[in-house]
Amino acid sequence: MMMMMMMMMMMMMMMMMMMMMMMMMYMPMFR
């Protein structure tokens, strides 16, 4: 159970990071 929760949290964090990177790439106001 704990392992499953950790995996889910890691996946969510990775997805959030990817989204932030995409936004930074496509939006100039972040610079």
Protein Blocks (a to p, Z undefined) as FASTA:
>chain_A
ZZmmmmmmmmmmmmmmmmmmmmmmmpmklZZ
